[in-house]
Amino acid sequence: MAEPTEGAGPWATRTITVGPDGVARCAWGVEGDPLYRAYHDEEWGRPSRDERLLFEMLVLEGAQAGLSWSTILRKREGYRRAFAGFEPAVVAGFGDIDVARLLGDAGIVRNRLKVESAVANARAVLALRGAGGSLVDLLWGFVGGMPLDRRAANLGELPAETAESRAMSTELKRRGFRFVGPTVCYAFMQATGLMNDHVVGCAAGDEIRRAGAAPARLTPSG
């Protein structure tokens, strides 16, 4: 979830905002960095079952901890270069030399724990495959295979975590994933479309609902 822009007013009460192009969006998708607008319109909340993208977003959401999402968006291409396009099989093979290289790369967040967590997470993805499972099936299993849809009236109705994100966090940690606390997991769910948290009236959210990638249902918790 994007953070409010400075001077935006009582953020929790914000509903949709109509941009200069006449399109209604969640307020955070209109104000501030143009990268936010593209991310809001083209990616956030759109259901993905692509393992590479799911792995990428787990890493990026974990990397955001303590930082703004705009910082991560600006470094996203740097991350893709540094982490071999987020191909789990390649990242899982990174060793100490690679970690040292990454810690000298200004294109990413140079935090040792976060860098090492990305490698650990790639190895956890491969362990899932080795056990006959998949990251896609594991993650989508927490929402029963169908995107949840809160249909929030304003941003204040969006929680920081839910029962689903807490369950996801617990299971991912058990399987060796790192930087996957309940709040990180919920932001991940929003980003990858396990949860459609576009507010009611947002054009992107309505488009996602009409597309019907999977039958949407109201979330039972959070």
LOKOL-942292 format. One line per field, with one value per residue (C-alpha): z, x, y; chain; residue in three letters. Coordinates in nm, 4 decimals, always signed. Layout:
N
c3	(Z;...)
c1	(X;...)
c2	(Y;...)
mol	(A;...)
type	(ALA;...)
// end
This chain:
222
c3	(+0.0000;-0.0913;+0.1848;+0.1879;+0.0208;+0.2454;+0.2927;+0.1527;+0.4355;+0.6556;+0.4595;+0.6208;+0.4900;+0.1298;-0.1264;-0.4999;-0.6648;-1.0255;-1.1979;-1.4665;-1.7256;-1.5852;-1.4494;-1.0980;-0.8886;-0.5292;-0.3929;-0.3631;-0.7335;-0.8360;-0.6092;-0.6105;-0.8084;-1.1627;-1.0900;-0.8364;-1.0998;-1.3416;-1.0612;-0.9367;-1.2817;-1.4359;-1.1583;-0.8021;-0.7237;-1.0530;-0.9833;-1.0701;-1.0747;-1.2257;-0.9932;-1.0968;-1.0312;-0.6995;-0.5913;-0.7051;-0.5054;-0.1918;-0.2142;-0.2891;-0.0180;+0.2315;+0.1048;+0.1687;+0.5447;+0.7091;+0.3740;+0.1386;-0.1512;-0.3868;-0.2935;-0.3980;-0.7199;-0.8233;-0.7562;-0.9142;-1.2373;-1.0327;-0.8372;-1.1535;-1.2864;-0.9559;-0.8903;-1.2357;-1.3281;-1.0058;-1.1400;-0.8186;-0.9502;-1.0250;-0.7063;-0.4954;-0.6207;-0.4979;-0.2494;-0.0361;-0.3374;-0.4830;-0.1522;-0.1311;-0.4877;-0.4066;-0.0954;-0.3209;-0.5716;-0.5367;-0.7510;-0.4589;-0.0849;+0.0526;+0.3700;+0.4412;+0.6115;+0.3249;+0.0597;+0.2381;+0.2840;-0.0934;-0.1411;+0.1406;-0.0101;-0.3499;-0.1849;-0.0061;-0.3425;-0.4769;-0.1648;-0.2349;-0.5869;-0.4554;-0.2242;-0.5162;-0.4445;-0.5825;-0.4574;-0.6605;-0.5037;-0.1541;-0.1696;-0.3439;-0.0995;+0.1740;-0.0120;-0.1356;-0.4880;-0.5361;-0.4937;-0.1872;-0.2411;+0.0430;-0.1602;+0.0838;+0.0741;+0.1811;+0.2622;+0.6346;+0.5910;+0.4722;+0.7515;+0.8020;+0.8343;+0.8355;+0.9508;+0.6028;+0.6058;+0.9551;+0.8433;+0.5347;+0.7447;+0.9858;+0.7099;+0.5016;+0.8038;+0.8810;+0.5294;+0.5597;+0.4084;+0.5687;+0.5913;+0.5617;+0.8650;+0.8595;+0.7391;+0.4611;+0.3615;+0.3470;+0.1304;-0.0909;-0.1120;-0.2177;-0.4737;-0.6443;-0.6505;-0.3831;-0.2392;-0.4463;-0.2164;-0.4689;-0.3130;-0.4563;-0.7639;-0.8634;-1.2371;-1.1981;-0.9208;-1.1212;-1.4252;-1.2166;-1.0888;-1.4390;-1.5721;-1.3221;-1.3216;-1.0423;-0.8636;-0.6080;-0.2615;+0.0456;+0.2851;+0.5988;+0.8270;+0.8883)
c1	(+0.0000;+0.1368;+0.2016;+0.0203;+0.1827;+0.2849;+0.0144;-0.2548;-0.4981;-0.6755;-0.5570;-0.7832;-1.0954;-0.9739;-1.1896;-1.1355;-0.9662;-1.0177;-0.6879;-0.6086;-0.6937;-1.0466;-0.9856;-1.1050;-0.8379;-0.7542;-0.6154;-0.2621;-0.2652;-0.3224;-0.1037;+0.2743;+0.5215;+0.4112;+0.5547;+0.2769;+0.0147;+0.1516;+0.1933;-0.1599;-0.3178;-0.1237;-0.0190;-0.1449;-0.4341;-0.4194;-0.4185;-0.0898;-0.0083;+0.3346;+0.5932;+0.8710;+0.6578;+0.5318;+0.8899;+0.9886;+0.7111;+0.7934;+1.1508;+1.0506;+0.7859;+1.0407;+1.2971;+1.0509;+1.0440;+1.1281;+1.1317;+0.8815;+0.7385;+0.8488;+1.2093;+1.1560;+0.9770;+1.2677;+1.5086;+1.2972;+1.4955;+1.8143;+1.6745;+1.5842;+1.9374;+2.1009;+1.8818;+1.8894;+1.5363;+1.4172;+1.4636;+1.4568;+1.6865;+1.9594;+1.9212;+1.9252;+2.2766;+2.4128;+2.6977;+2.9120;+3.0789;+2.7391;+2.6179;+2.9289;+2.8654;+2.5044;+2.6013;+2.8075;+2.5249;+2.3623;+2.0733;+1.9227;+1.8738;+2.2149;+2.1049;+2.2793;+1.9806;+1.7503;+1.9960;+2.0536;+1.6790;+1.6270;+1.8721;+1.7117;+1.3677;+1.4831;+1.6136;+1.2812;+1.1031;+1.3223;+1.2548;+0.8838;+0.9380;+1.1493;+0.8671;+0.6247;+0.4599;+0.4884;+0.5049;+0.1957;-0.0180;+0.1080;+0.0355;-0.3003;-0.4046;-0.4370;-0.7297;-0.8826;-0.7548;-0.9797;-0.8982;-1.0587;-1.2341;-1.2845;-1.4736;-1.3564;-1.5269;-1.2112;-0.8473;-0.9171;-1.0984;-0.7832;-0.6051;-0.2332;-0.2765;-0.5468;-0.5965;-0.4927;-0.1709;-0.0884;-0.1401;+0.0737;+0.3491;+0.3558;+0.3725;+0.6316;+0.8571;+0.8159;+0.9353;+1.2449;+1.1294;+1.2509;+1.1187;+0.7647;+0.5865;+0.2059;+0.2170;+0.4630;+0.2452;-0.0659;+0.1064;+0.2161;-0.1422;-0.2623;+0.0139;-0.0323;-0.4101;-0.4752;-0.6710;-0.8381;-0.8078;-0.8883;-1.1565;-1.5065;-1.5292;-1.1642;-1.1457;-0.8631;-1.0426;-1.3641;-1.1745;-1.0228;-1.3670;-1.5147;-1.2263;-1.3163;-0.9759;-1.1311;-1.4652;-1.4211;-1.5673;-1.5718;-1.2889;-1.4101;-1.1595;-0.9537)
c2	(+0.0000;+0.3412;+0.5867;+0.9253;+1.2202;+1.5054;+1.7675;+1.5384;+1.6051;+1.3485;+1.0482;+0.7913;+0.9659;+0.9863;+0.8072;+0.8341;+1.1298;+1.2307;+1.3003;+1.5587;+1.2938;+1.2601;+0.9076;+0.8235;+0.6560;+0.5718;+0.8991;+0.7613;+0.6739;+1.0333;+1.2398;+1.2576;+1.0502;+0.9524;+0.6073;+0.5642;+0.6355;+0.3775;+0.1238;+0.1901;+0.1703;-0.1155;-0.3500;-0.3005;-0.5340;-0.7241;-1.0998;-1.2676;-1.6350;-1.5849;-1.7373;-1.5010;-1.1940;-1.3309;-1.3939;-1.0441;-0.8823;-1.0830;-0.9557;-0.5965;-0.5782;-0.7092;-0.4594;-0.1767;-0.2385;+0.0950;+0.2768;+0.4378;+0.2404;+0.5198;+0.4378;+0.0767;+0.1679;+0.3880;+0.1032;-0.1691;-0.1948;-0.1993;-0.4916;-0.6760;-0.6368;-0.7272;-1.0302;-1.1894;-1.0890;-1.2514;-1.6017;-1.8083;-2.0806;-1.8247;-1.6205;-1.9372;-1.9994;-1.6659;-1.7024;-1.4758;-1.3131;-1.2260;-1.0849;-0.8665;-0.7477;-0.6634;-0.4694;-0.2440;-0.1929;+0.1509;+0.0300;-0.1608;-0.1154;-0.2075;-0.3800;-0.7093;-0.8729;-0.7791;-0.8957;-1.2254;-1.2690;-1.2498;-1.5375;-1.7355;-1.6773;-1.8030;-2.1181;-2.1587;-2.1373;-2.4170;-2.6224;-2.5906;-2.7197;-3.0053;-3.1064;-3.1200;-2.7857;-2.4365;-2.0805;-1.9977;-2.2702;-2.1948;-1.8222;-1.8449;-2.1145;-1.8514;-1.6938;-2.0169;-1.9577;-1.6547;-1.2849;-1.1316;-0.7985;-0.5563;-0.2928;-0.0255;+0.3134;+0.4955;+0.4312;+0.4253;+0.0933;-0.0822;-0.2730;-0.3216;-0.6983;-0.9654;-1.3223;-1.4355;-1.2338;-1.3586;-1.7183;-1.6546;-1.5001;-1.7928;-2.0523;-1.8687;-1.8285;-2.1984;-2.2743;-2.0576;-1.7291;-1.4047;-1.0475;-1.1817;-1.0397;-1.0049;-0.6429;-0.7253;-1.0204;-0.8051;-0.5429;-0.8321;-0.9602;-0.6151;-0.5746;-0.9107;-0.9197;-1.1783;-0.8860;-0.6146;-0.3127;-0.0427;+0.1758;+0.1715;+0.3901;+0.3544;+0.2800;+0.0274;-0.1583;-0.1709;-0.2984;-0.5777;-0.6766;-0.6799;-0.8878;-1.1603;-1.3325;-1.5401;-1.5010;-1.2251;-1.2590;-1.0407;-1.1044;-1.2842;-1.1143;-0.8013)
mol	(A;A;A;A;A;A;A;A;A;A;A;A;A;A;A;A;A;A;A;A;A;A;A;A;A;A;A;A;A;A;A;A;A;A;A;A;A;A;A;A;A;A;A;A;A;A;A;A;A;A;A;A;A;A;A;A;A;A;A;A;A;A;A;A;A;A;A;A;A;A;A;A;A;A;A;A;A;A;A;A;A;A;A;A;A;A;A;A;A;A;A;A;A;A;A;A;A;A;A;A;A;A;A;A;A;A;A;A;A;A;A;A;A;A;A;A;A;A;A;A;A;A;A;A;A;A;A;A;A;A;A;A;A;A;A;A;A;A;A;A;A;A;A;A;A;A;A;A;A;A;A;A;A;A;A;A;A;A;A;A;A;A;A;A;A;A;A;A;A;A;A;A;A;A;A;A;A;A;A;A;A;A;A;A;A;A;A;A;A;A;A;A;A;A;A;A;A;A;A;A;A;A;A;A;A;A;A;A;A;A;A;A;A;A;A;A;A;A;A;A;A;A)
type	(MET;ALA;GLU;PRO;THR;GLU;GLY;ALA;GLY;PRO;TRP;ALA;THR;ARG;THR;ILE;THR;VAL;GLY;PRO;ASP;GLY;VAL;ALA;ARG;CYS;ALA;TRP;GLY;VAL;GLU;GLY;ASP;PRO;LEU;TYR;ARG;ALA;TYR;HIS;ASP;GLU;GLU;TRP;GLY;ARG;PRO;SER;ARG;ASP;GLU;ARG;LEU;LEU;PHE;GLU;MET;LEU;VAL;LEU;GLU;GLY;ALA;GLN;ALA;GLY;LEU;SER;TRP;SER;THR;ILE;LEU;ARG;LYS;ARG;GLU;GLY;TYR;ARG;ARG;ALA;PHE;ALA;GLY;PHE;GLU;PRO;ALA;VAL;VAL;ALA;GLY;PHE;GLY;ASP;ILE;ASP;VAL;ALA;ARG;LEU;LEU;GLY;ASP;ALA;GLY;ILE;VAL;ARG;ASN;ARG;LEU;LYS;VAL;GLU;SER;ALA;VAL;ALA;ASN;ALA;ARG;ALA;VAL;LEU;ALA;LEU;ARG;GLY;ALA;GLY;GLY;SER;LEU;VAL;ASP;LEU;LEU;TRP;GLY;PHE;VAL;GLY;GLY;MET;PRO;LEU;ASP;ARG;ARG;ALA;ALA;ASN;LEU;GLY;GLU;LEU;PRO;ALA;GLU;THR;ALA;GLU;SER;ARG;ALA;MET;SER;THR;GLU;LEU;LYS;ARG;ARG;GLY;PHE;ARG;PHE;VAL;GLY;PRO;THR;VAL;CYS;TYR;ALA;PHE;MET;GLN;ALA;THR;GLY;LEU;MET;ASN;ASP;HIS;VAL;VAL;GLY;CYS;ALA;ALA;GLY;ASP;GLU;ILE;ARG;ARG;ALA;GLY;ALA;ALA;PRO;ALA;ARG;LEU;THR;PRO;SER;GLY)
// end
